[in-house]
Amino acid sequence: MARSTVTSPKVKTAGRRTERANGQARRATPKAPMLSLQQLISQVKDGQVDTVVVAISDLQGRLMGKRLTGPYFLDHVDEGLHACDYLLAMDVDNEPLPGFKFTSWSTGYGDMHGVLDPTTIRRLPWLEKTALVLCDVQTMDGKPVEIYPRQVLRRQMERARQLGFVPKTGSELEFFLFRDTYEQAAAKGYQNLEPYGRYIEDYHIMQGTKAEWFLRQIRNGMEAAGVPVENSKGEWGFGQQEINLRYADALEMADRHVIYKNGAKEIAALNNVALTFMAKPSMAQAGSSFHLHSSFWDARSDAALFFSRNGGGPHGMSTLMQHYLAGLMAMAQEFSLFYAPYVNSYKRYQASSFAPTATVWSYDNRTCGFRIVGHGSSLRVECRIPGADANPYMAFAATIAAGLHGIENKLPLPPEYRGDAYTPTDLPRVPQNLTQAVRLLEKSRVAREAFGDEVVDHYLHAAHLELKTFDGVVTDWELRRNFERI
């Protein structure tokens, strides 16, 4: 629920954020400890690195790839990653799914080519002598794979840059921490797990100290891996934590986001505890969010564009920001699949839970889907709709596309909502379930114009299969409700 946030350039103080964002951004963010390709080669040669993880993002935003030995990497550094193309056509169980146009059993599930992006090279300090490099994905004849999440985001960033904008974003991610290991949790059927907390610990320093031995490893590990962190804090659920990442341009932020999620789970496994980024692991507890902060900057001057020093609109919003926010609101329902991609995602949208139910906007109001935060040059939009289960590449791409829709069409900003947005019944709502989200995206002309038919159809098909899978299982709820009583 993130009662204090981080993302777009900013910093937390006692009760308010300072204006460290946007205008002062270059000074605010320290240089990340990244490696050049030549530095990585040198570290492999002198024995500092003996394993190179070469990875891509799958449809779920998880890292998939191979671990190369140091000597093999040196001999084949120009080859990148050859991997089965079913990695972009499978579910969370890694089951190859039928019906995709991109690849299928009928095509034989061939290879695709991961092209190393040397700007992503970093050491992973929680894994001994290990470095990581992310890839862009091409077909084997060298064409970009348009449905690849990183490519989807790259296309939207290119659209923005053609108009003179650089989209910058930041992630606030929540998770639940348990004393059980992942293996113990599975053996229990993920029931009756022991959370790392017995009461609401939002901002609670003493309670947070109990898990500090672990949280400190994540914070410091991410810093050393080129994923700068602002802070960590206790959250509203039992054993729930939030770790906030420093802002960056949207592609870099998405890379940091997936590295952080993968790394946090690896660090948990190495320490015999478990954590989950499920949007709603328990109806008795708060859900876990991915509060998405965003703003546009000038591509030439690197100046923030959302604040008007000449008065502007409400709360100092520039005309550009008003159109941008109007676009986010206009597309919030049609693009909801990219913010909430699973059946479970929609269980999070509960009244009085700090997860939004209404797609309205207000300044510093946590009951609204869009919360305007910051002052002066740090003014930005916090979209509270995504859950911690969202793929950041797709969530950022949807945000940029929606903002550009508002800007290009000069959409007027609806009036600010004031008060408790959970109470009224006549406000525009977040879809109540995945079925509604799928139907909205199916009808979205704007989505097809922004992403293309190939991308929209691919992700719609994945959602249809998610629904089919869910409809084909008997849940614990059904057994408890019906076993004896019917």
C-alpha positions as CSV (number, residue, x, y, z in Angstrom):
1,M,0.0,0.0,0.0
2,A,3.0,2.2,0.1
3,R,2.0,5.1,2.3
4,S,5.2,6.9,1.4
5,T,6.7,6.4,-1.9
6,V,9.7,6.4,-4.1
7,T,10.2,6.4,-7.7
8,S,10.4,9.4,-9.9
9,P,13.1,11.5,-8.6
10,K,12.4,12.1,-4.9
11,V,13.4,11.4,-1.4
12,K,11.4,10.8,1.8
13,T,11.6,13.0,4.8
14,A,9.4,13.1,7.9
15,G,6.0,13.5,6.3
16,R,6.9,15.0,3.0
17,R,9.2,14.6,0.0
18,T,11.9,17.0,-0.9
19,E,12.1,18.3,-4.4
20,R,15.0,16.2,-5.4
21,A,13.3,14.9,-8.4
22,N,13.2,15.9,-12.1
23,G,15.1,19.2,-12.1
24,Q,17.8,17.9,-9.8
25,A,17.8,14.4,-11.1
26,R,21.3,14.2,-12.5
27,R,22.7,15.2,-9.1
28,A,20.4,13.0,-7.2
29,T,21.2,9.5,-8.5
30,P,24.8,8.2,-7.9
31,K,26.5,6.4,-10.7
32,A,25.5,2.8,-10.7
33,P,28.3,0.2,-10.4
34,M,27.9,-1.1,-13.9
35,L,30.5,-2.9,-15.9
36,S,31.5,-2.4,-19.5
37,L,31.9,-5.4,-21.7
38,Q,35.7,-5.0,-21.6
39,Q,35.7,-4.8,-17.8
40,L,33.7,-8.0,-17.7
41,I,36.1,-9.7,-20.0
42,S,39.0,-8.5,-17.8
43,Q,37.3,-9.8,-14.7
44,V,36.7,-13.2,-16.3
45,K,40.3,-13.4,-17.4
46,D,41.7,-12.6,-13.9
47,G,39.3,-14.9,-12.1
48,Q,37.0,-12.4,-10.4
49,V,34.1,-13.7,-12.5
50,D,33.7,-17.4,-13.4
51,T,30.0,-17.4,-14.2
52,V,28.0,-15.1,-16.6
53,V,24.2,-15.2,-16.5
54,V,22.8,-14.3,-19.9
55,A,19.1,-13.6,-19.6
56,I,15.9,-12.3,-21.2
57,S,12.5,-11.4,-19.7
58,D,9.7,-13.8,-20.3
59,L,6.0,-12.8,-20.6
60,Q,5.7,-12.8,-16.8
61,G,8.7,-10.5,-16.3
62,R,10.9,-13.3,-15.0
63,L,14.6,-13.8,-15.9
64,M,15.2,-16.7,-18.2
65,G,18.5,-17.7,-19.7
66,K,21.7,-19.6,-19.2
67,R,24.7,-19.6,-17.0
68,L,27.9,-19.6,-19.1
69,T,31.3,-20.5,-17.7
70,G,33.8,-17.8,-17.8
71,P,36.0,-19.4,-20.4
72,Y,33.1,-20.2,-22.7
73,F,31.8,-16.6,-22.4
74,L,35.3,-15.4,-23.5
75,D,35.3,-17.7,-26.5
76,H,31.7,-16.9,-27.6
77,V,31.1,-13.4,-26.3
78,D,29.7,-12.3,-29.7
79,E,27.2,-15.1,-29.9
80,G,24.8,-13.9,-27.2
81,L,22.0,-16.3,-26.2
82,H,20.4,-19.0,-28.2
83,A,17.2,-20.1,-26.5
84,C,14.0,-21.8,-27.3
85,D,11.3,-19.4,-28.5
86,Y,8.7,-21.1,-26.3
87,L,10.1,-18.8,-23.5
88,L,7.7,-16.2,-24.9
89,A,4.8,-18.5,-25.2
90,M,4.5,-20.3,-21.8
91,D,2.7,-19.8,-18.5
92,V,4.1,-19.4,-15.0
93,D,4.5,-23.2,-14.8
94,N,6.8,-23.1,-17.8
95,E,4.3,-25.1,-19.8
96,P,4.4,-24.4,-23.6
97,L,0.9,-23.1,-24.4
98,P,-1.0,-23.8,-27.6
99,G,-2.5,-21.4,-30.1
100,F,0.2,-18.7,-30.3
101,K,1.1,-17.4,-33.7
102,F,4.6,-16.6,-32.6
103,T,5.6,-20.2,-32.0
104,S,3.9,-23.5,-31.4
105,W,4.3,-27.3,-31.7
106,S,3.6,-27.0,-35.4
107,T,6.7,-24.8,-35.9
108,G,8.8,-27.1,-33.8
109,Y,9.7,-24.6,-31.1
110,G,12.9,-23.3,-32.7
111,D,15.5,-20.9,-31.4
112,M,15.5,-17.2,-31.0
113,H,18.6,-15.0,-30.6
114,G,19.3,-13.0,-27.5
115,V,21.6,-10.1,-28.4
116,L,23.7,-8.9,-25.5
117,D,22.9,-5.4,-24.3
118,P,26.3,-4.3,-22.9
119,T,24.7,-1.4,-20.9
120,T,23.1,-3.9,-18.6
121,I,26.2,-5.8,-17.4
122,R,26.6,-5.9,-13.6
123,R,27.9,-8.2,-10.9
124,L,25.4,-10.1,-8.7
125,P,27.1,-9.9,-5.3
126,W,24.7,-12.4,-3.7
127,L,26.1,-15.1,-6.1
128,E,29.8,-15.8,-5.9
129,K,31.9,-14.6,-8.9
130,T,28.8,-14.1,-11.0
131,A,27.8,-11.4,-13.5
132,L,24.6,-10.8,-15.4
133,V,23.9,-9.4,-18.8
134,L,20.4,-8.8,-20.3
135,C,19.5,-9.3,-23.9
136,D,17.3,-8.0,-26.6
137,V,15.6,-10.7,-28.7
138,Q,15.7,-11.2,-32.4
139,T,14.6,-14.0,-34.7
140,M,17.4,-16.1,-36.1
141,D,17.4,-14.0,-39.2
142,G,18.0,-10.9,-37.2
143,K,14.6,-9.2,-37.0
144,P,13.4,-7.8,-33.6
145,V,10.8,-10.0,-31.9
146,E,8.0,-7.5,-31.4
147,I,6.1,-9.3,-28.7
148,Y,9.2,-9.5,-26.5
149,P,8.4,-7.3,-23.4
150,R,11.6,-5.3,-23.5
151,Q,11.0,-4.6,-27.2
152,V,7.4,-3.5,-26.5
153,L,8.6,-1.0,-24.0
154,R,11.5,0.1,-26.3
155,R,8.9,0.9,-29.1
156,Q,6.9,3.1,-26.8
157,M,10.0,5.0,-25.6
158,E,10.9,5.6,-29.3
159,R,7.5,7.0,-29.9
160,A,7.9,9.4,-27.0
161,R,11.4,10.4,-28.0
162,Q,10.2,11.3,-31.5
163,L,8.0,13.8,-29.8
164,G,10.9,15.2,-27.8
165,F,10.1,13.3,-24.5
166,V,12.1,11.0,-22.3
167,P,9.8,8.9,-20.1
168,K,11.2,8.3,-16.6
169,T,9.6,6.0,-14.1
170,G,10.1,4.5,-10.7
171,S,8.9,1.3,-8.9
172,E,7.6,0.8,-5.4
173,L,7.3,-2.9,-4.8
174,E,5.7,-4.7,-1.9
175,F,6.1,-8.4,-0.9
176,F,5.3,-10.7,2.0
177,L,8.1,-12.4,3.9
178,F,7.7,-15.8,5.5
179,R,9.9,-17.8,7.9
180,D,9.2,-20.9,5.8
181,T,11.5,-21.9,3.0
182,Y,10.1,-22.2,-0.5
183,E,10.2,-26.0,-0.2
184,Q,8.4,-25.9,3.1
185,A,5.8,-23.6,1.7
186,A,5.1,-25.9,-1.2
187,A,4.9,-29.0,1.1
188,K,2.2,-27.1,3.1
189,G,0.3,-26.3,0.0
190,Y,1.1,-22.7,0.6
191,Q,-1.3,-22.7,3.6
192,N,-0.6,-21.7,7.2
193,L,2.7,-20.2,6.5
194,E,4.5,-18.3,9.2
195,P,4.8,-14.6,8.3
196,Y,7.7,-12.5,9.4
197,G,5.5,-10.4,11.6
198,R,2.4,-10.8,13.8
199,Y,0.8,-7.4,13.4
200,I,0.5,-4.4,11.1
201,E,4.0,-3.0,10.9
202,D,3.6,-0.1,8.5
203,Y,6.6,2.2,9.2
204,H,7.3,0.2,12.4
205,I,11.0,0.4,13.1
206,M,11.2,-2.2,15.9
207,Q,9.1,-4.8,14.1
208,G,11.2,-4.1,10.9
209,T,14.4,-4.8,12.9
210,K,13.4,-8.5,13.2
211,A,13.8,-9.0,9.5
212,E,16.6,-6.4,9.1
213,W,19.2,-9.1,8.8
214,F,17.5,-10.1,5.5
215,L,16.3,-6.8,4.2
216,R,19.8,-5.3,4.6
217,Q,21.1,-8.0,2.3
218,I,18.6,-7.0,-0.4
219,R,19.2,-3.3,-0.1
220,N,23.0,-3.6,-0.1
221,G,23.0,-6.3,-2.7
222,M,20.9,-4.3,-5.1
223,E,23.1,-1.2,-4.6
224,A,26.1,-3.3,-5.5
225,A,24.3,-4.8,-8.5
226,G,23.5,-1.4,-10.1
227,V,19.9,-1.3,-8.8
228,P,19.9,1.8,-6.6
229,V,17.5,1.7,-3.6
230,E,15.9,4.5,-1.8
231,N,14.7,2.7,1.3
232,S,12.8,-0.2,2.8
233,K,9.9,-0.1,5.3
234,G,7.4,-2.3,7.0
235,E,4.0,-2.4,5.3
236,W,0.4,-2.8,6.2
237,G,0.2,-6.6,6.2
238,F,1.7,-9.1,8.6
239,G,5.3,-9.6,7.4
240,Q,4.8,-7.3,4.5
241,Q,7.7,-5.2,3.3
242,E,8.3,-2.5,0.8
243,I,11.6,-1.7,-0.9
244,N,11.6,1.3,-3.2
245,L,13.9,1.7,-6.2
246,R,15.4,5.0,-7.4
247,Y,13.9,6.4,-10.6
248,A,15.5,6.1,-14.0
249,D,14.5,6.2,-17.7
250,A,11.7,3.7,-18.2
251,L,13.8,1.0,-19.9
252,E,16.6,1.1,-17.3
253,M,13.9,1.1,-14.5
254,A,12.2,-2.0,-16.0
255,D,15.6,-3.8,-16.1
256,R,16.3,-2.8,-12.5
257,H,12.8,-4.0,-11.5
258,V,13.1,-7.5,-12.9
259,I,16.7,-7.9,-11.5
260,Y,15.4,-6.8,-8.1
261,K,12.5,-9.2,-8.1
262,N,14.7,-12.1,-9.2
263,G,17.5,-11.2,-6.8
264,A,15.2,-10.7,-3.8
265,K,13.8,-14.2,-4.3
266,E,17.3,-15.7,-4.8
267,I,18.5,-14.0,-1.6
268,A,15.4,-15.4,0.2
269,A,16.1,-18.9,-1.1
270,L,19.8,-18.7,0.0
271,N,18.7,-17.6,3.5
272,N,16.1,-20.3,3.9
273,V,13.1,-18.0,4.0
274,A,10.5,-17.2,1.3
275,L,8.9,-14.1,-0.1
276,T,6.1,-13.6,-2.6
277,F,5.2,-10.8,-5.0
278,M,1.7,-12.2,-5.5
279,A,-0.8,-9.4,-5.7
280,K,-3.1,-10.9,-3.1
281,P,-1.7,-14.0,-1.3
282,S,-4.5,-13.8,1.4
283,M,-7.9,-12.1,1.5
284,A,-7.2,-11.5,5.2
285,Q,-4.2,-9.2,4.5
286,A,-3.4,-6.2,2.3
287,G,-2.4,-6.9,-1.3
288,S,1.1,-6.2,-2.6
289,S,1.3,-3.2,-5.0
290,F,3.7,-1.9,-7.7
291,H,3.1,1.8,-7.4
292,L,4.2,3.2,-10.7
293,H,5.6,6.7,-10.7
294,S,6.1,8.4,-14.1
295,S,6.9,11.7,-15.7
296,F,8.1,13.1,-19.0
297,W,11.4,15.0,-19.4
298,D,12.7,17.1,-22.3
299,A,14.9,14.9,-24.6
300,R,17.2,17.8,-25.3
301,S,17.6,19.8,-22.1
302,D,16.8,16.9,-19.6
303,A,14.4,19.3,-17.9
304,A,11.2,18.1,-16.1
305,L,8.1,18.9,-18.1
306,F,5.2,18.3,-15.7
307,F,5.5,21.4,-13.6
308,S,4.5,24.9,-14.8
309,R,6.3,27.8,-13.2
310,N,3.8,30.1,-14.7
311,G,0.9,28.9,-12.7
312,G,-0.3,26.1,-15.0
313,G,-3.3,23.9,-14.0
314,P,-4.3,22.5,-10.7
315,H,-1.4,21.9,-8.3
316,G,1.0,23.5,-10.8
317,M,0.5,20.9,-13.5
318,S,1.7,21.9,-16.9
319,T,-0.7,21.5,-19.8
320,L,1.4,18.6,-21.0
321,M,1.0,16.8,-17.7
322,Q,-2.8,17.4,-17.7
323,H,-3.1,15.8,-21.2
324,Y,-0.8,13.0,-20.0
325,L,-2.9,12.2,-16.9
326,A,-6.1,12.4,-18.9
327,G,-4.7,9.8,-21.2
328,L,-3.7,7.5,-18.3
329,M,-7.3,7.8,-17.0
330,A,-8.9,7.3,-20.4
331,M,-7.0,4.1,-21.0
332,A,-6.8,2.7,-17.4
333,Q,-9.6,0.2,-18.0
334,E,-8.6,-0.9,-21.5
335,F,-4.9,-1.3,-20.5
336,S,-5.7,-3.0,-17.2
337,L,-4.4,-6.4,-18.5
338,F,-0.9,-4.9,-18.6
339,Y,-1.2,-3.8,-14.9
340,A,-3.0,-6.9,-13.6
341,P,-2.3,-9.9,-15.8
342,Y,-3.5,-12.8,-13.7
343,V,-6.8,-14.1,-12.1
344,N,-5.3,-13.3,-8.7
345,S,-4.4,-9.8,-9.6
346,Y,-8.0,-8.6,-9.4
347,K,-8.5,-9.9,-5.8
348,R,-6.3,-7.0,-4.7
349,Y,-8.8,-4.3,-5.6
350,Q,-10.7,-4.2,-2.3
351,A,-12.3,-1.1,-0.7
352,S,-10.4,0.5,2.2
353,S,-7.3,-1.6,1.5
354,F,-5.1,1.1,-0.1
355,A,-5.5,-0.7,-3.4
356,P,-7.6,1.4,-5.8
357,T,-11.1,0.6,-7.0
358,A,-11.8,3.9,-8.9
359,T,-9.8,5.3,-11.9
360,V,-10.0,8.9,-10.7
361,W,-7.2,11.3,-9.8
362,S,-6.5,13.5,-6.8
363,Y,-3.5,15.2,-5.2
364,D,-2.0,13.0,-2.4
365,N,-5.1,10.8,-2.0
366,R,-4.3,7.1,-1.6
367,T,-7.9,6.1,-2.2
368,C,-7.6,7.1,-5.9
369,G,-6.2,5.1,-8.8
370,F,-4.0,8.1,-9.8
371,R,-2.3,10.0,-7.0
372,I,-0.5,13.2,-7.9
373,V,2.6,13.7,-5.7
374,G,5.6,15.9,-5.5
375,H,6.2,19.6,-5.5
376,G,7.6,21.9,-8.2
377,S,10.0,20.0,-10.4
378,S,9.3,16.7,-8.7
379,L,5.6,16.8,-9.7
380,R,4.6,13.4,-11.1
381,V,1.9,10.8,-11.4
382,E,1.7,7.8,-9.1
383,C,-0.5,5.1,-10.7
384,R,-1.6,2.8,-7.9
385,I,-3.3,0.2,-10.2
386,P,-0.5,-2.3,-10.9
387,G,0.1,-5.1,-8.5
388,A,3.5,-6.5,-7.6
389,D,2.9,-9.3,-10.0
390,A,2.9,-7.1,-13.1
391,N,5.5,-7.3,-15.8
392,P,7.2,-3.9,-15.5
393,Y,8.1,-3.7,-19.2
394,M,4.4,-4.0,-20.1
395,A,3.2,-1.8,-17.3
396,F,5.6,1.0,-18.3
397,A,4.8,0.5,-22.0
398,A,1.1,0.8,-21.3
399,T,1.7,3.9,-19.2
400,I,3.7,5.6,-21.9
401,A,1.2,4.7,-24.6
402,A,-1.7,6.0,-22.6
403,G,0.1,9.2,-21.8
404,L,1.0,9.8,-25.4
405,H,-2.7,9.1,-26.4
406,G,-3.7,11.9,-24.1
407,I,-1.0,14.3,-25.3
408,E,-1.5,13.6,-29.0
409,N,-5.3,14.0,-28.7
410,K,-5.1,16.9,-26.2
411,L,-7.5,15.1,-23.9
412,P,-9.1,17.4,-21.3
413,L,-8.3,16.4,-17.7
414,P,-11.4,15.4,-15.7
415,P,-12.1,17.2,-12.5
416,E,-10.1,16.3,-9.4
417,Y,-11.8,13.9,-7.1
418,R,-11.9,14.9,-3.4
419,G,-12.7,12.6,-0.5
420,D,-13.0,8.8,-0.1
421,A,-13.0,7.3,-3.6
422,Y,-14.0,3.9,-2.2
423,T,-17.5,5.1,-1.2
424,P,-19.3,6.3,-4.3
425,T,-20.8,3.8,-6.7
426,D,-20.9,6.0,-9.8
427,L,-17.1,6.4,-10.4
428,P,-15.2,4.7,-13.2
429,R,-13.9,1.5,-11.9
430,V,-10.9,-0.8,-12.2
431,P,-12.1,-4.0,-13.9
432,Q,-13.4,-6.5,-11.3
433,N,-11.8,-9.5,-12.9
434,L,-9.5,-10.8,-15.6
435,T,-12.5,-11.6,-17.9
436,Q,-13.5,-8.0,-17.9
437,A,-10.0,-6.8,-18.5
438,V,-9.6,-9.2,-21.5
439,R,-12.9,-7.9,-23.1
440,L,-11.8,-4.3,-22.7
441,L,-8.5,-4.9,-24.3
442,E,-10.1,-6.9,-27.1
443,K,-12.2,-3.8,-28.0
444,S,-9.4,-1.3,-27.6
445,R,-8.6,0.6,-30.8
446,V,-5.9,2.7,-29.0
447,A,-4.1,-0.5,-27.9
448,R,-3.8,-1.8,-31.4
449,E,-2.7,1.6,-32.8
450,A,0.0,1.9,-30.1
451,F,1.3,-1.7,-29.8
452,G,0.2,-3.3,-33.1
453,D,-2.1,-6.3,-33.6
454,E,0.7,-8.9,-33.1
455,V,1.5,-7.7,-29.6
456,V,-2.1,-7.2,-28.5
457,D,-3.2,-10.6,-29.8
458,H,-0.2,-12.3,-28.2
459,Y,-1.0,-11.0,-24.7
460,L,-4.7,-11.5,-25.1
461,H,-4.1,-15.1,-26.0
462,A,-1.9,-15.6,-22.9
463,A,-4.7,-14.1,-20.8
464,H,-7.3,-16.4,-22.4
465,L,-5.2,-19.4,-21.5
466,E,-4.8,-18.1,-17.9
467,L,-8.5,-18.0,-17.6
468,K,-8.9,-21.5,-19.2
469,T,-6.4,-22.9,-16.7
470,F,-8.2,-21.4,-13.7
471,D,-11.5,-22.6,-14.9
472,G,-10.1,-26.1,-15.1
473,V,-9.1,-26.6,-11.5
474,V,-10.9,-27.2,-8.2
475,T,-10.0,-24.6,-5.6
476,D,-9.6,-24.9,-1.9
477,W,-12.5,-22.5,-1.5
478,E,-14.8,-24.9,-3.5
479,L,-13.8,-27.8,-1.3
480,R,-14.3,-25.9,2.0
481,R,-17.7,-24.6,0.8
482,N,-19.1,-27.6,-0.9
483,F,-17.5,-30.9,0.3
484,E,-20.0,-31.4,3.2
485,R,-22.7,-28.9,2.7
486,I,-24.0,-29.8,-0.7
